[in-house]
């Protein structure tokens, strides 16, 4: 697993995804949720899971104003200029995507299972779920 921390942007897939969010905005967020929730996808690969978690963190930052988990300066700037009212409709999709990331048929829980940071990773996902609810 190419990860260096439990935070939503502390892995290579999400760090690269930050640039896509800056470029494509709400479309990039919606796309990450749509991929995670695709009913034709029986198994959620780690990269898609990382992207869904990063999208949820970004949406949370827009809705709450808390950018502390964002590791990219350009993404923080995008979040600070984003209109929360235009993104609120994504909240339900983000919640569902996080459930899928944690559920069966998702690679991320398997990858974290034997790690000493598994509980911290799950707690961070639960933090996001609570912030979005």
Secondary structure, DSSP 8 states (H G I E B T S, - for coil): --BS-SSTTSBHHHHHHHHHHHHHTHHHHHHHHHHHH-TT-SSB-HHHHHHHHHHHHHHHHHHH---TT---HHHHHHHHHS-HHHHGGGHHHHHHHHHHHHSTTBHHHHHHHTSTTHHHHHHHHHHHHHHH-
